[in-house]
Amino acid sequence: MSTIQDISTFLQKGRAKNVKALVQQALDENEDPKVILNEGLLGGMVIIGEKFKNNEVFVPEVLVAARALNAGLTILEPKLVEVGNEPVGKVVIGTVKGDLHDIGKNLVAMMLKGVGFEVTDVGVDVPPETFLEKAEEVNADVICMSALLTTTMPNMGATIELLQEKGVRDNYIVMVGGAPVNEKFAEQIGADYYTPDAATCAEVAKKAVQEK
């Protein structure tokens, strides 16, 4: 088996130490950093995403795989900067104001990284102004909002209203998700996409940015 395949395999098993060592080994073998990223790290994460969607693995497995992904990225990122690797796009993600839930948001952030996005996580209890400021600051393509409480869902709409007020709504693909959120609600508030799970969110975001 090649080193690249090993990276993917160990990432799926959540073996961060092995992934880190193998990424370094691949670099020492003069493998292209982009190939290490796309076929090794992201390749493994895409498989985990598919399995998660099909209920073959669950949140704990995804979290350990993501930790292994991040371990590999710490070694690889300086090399990617050197070769000028462009991300698929830039995402700002957060849980809306009044809501402190972050497991779903963290999963989505990991899946987005897993398909090649540069992700800025603004955390939980995020007011509309912060989403806007951060999106403008990093020149984001996508704004992802999460809510786990029906009482905080209207704050998704408030963020979209603010984007409209400032005349920048068309600059961003707005995606929403979370347990109480559904397609109908997303349409009501004028979001571009609602997705039911983390893996689907990453796929839809990537497709949307490529078609933009």
Salt bridges, closest charged atoms under 4 A:
GLU50 OE2 - LYS53 NZ 3.81
ASP99 OD1 - HIS101 ND1 2.60
ASP121 OD2 - LYS105 NZ 2.75
GLU137 OE2 - LYS134 NZ 3.20
ASP192 OD2 - ARG169 NH2 3.00
GLU203 OE2 - LYS53 NZ 2.98
GLU211 OE2 - LYS207 NZ 3.25
